[in-house]
């Protein structure tokens, strides 16, 4: 099983225009919170904020076989960790700009914005997140409106 860091590093190598710092530290937060029966299937990095000019909120994002998780190691001390389970997932919007793009994941409780992503990565990210969420929602007994 590959760690979050290895998968995130591969993503960053494929899409070098994505703005991300401290990939190892952010990935370590995710690896600590992944349960023993979970497996990380996909990971990427980006900025967890709405502003294209704020480069200091780097996060690692991973899709496990059960949920989507986001880890951010703070610079001085502590960290932030978020988990989005398929039953809370509503929908997702993709925005592409001149150089970067962003993904807005809408849940029942909040909107999670991952920005400063290479515009070339947006299709791959949409496929990975959408396919995972649609497959997992079937297990919750909620059929998607469109097939």
Secondary structure, DSSP 8 states (H G I E B T S, - for coil): ---HHHHHHHHHHH-TTS----HHHHHHHHHHHS-TT--EEEEEEEESSS-TT--S-EEEEEEESSEEEEEEE-SSS-EEEEEEEGGGEEEEEEEE-SSEEEEEEEESS-EEEEEEEEGGGHHHHHHHHHHHHHHHHHHTT---S--
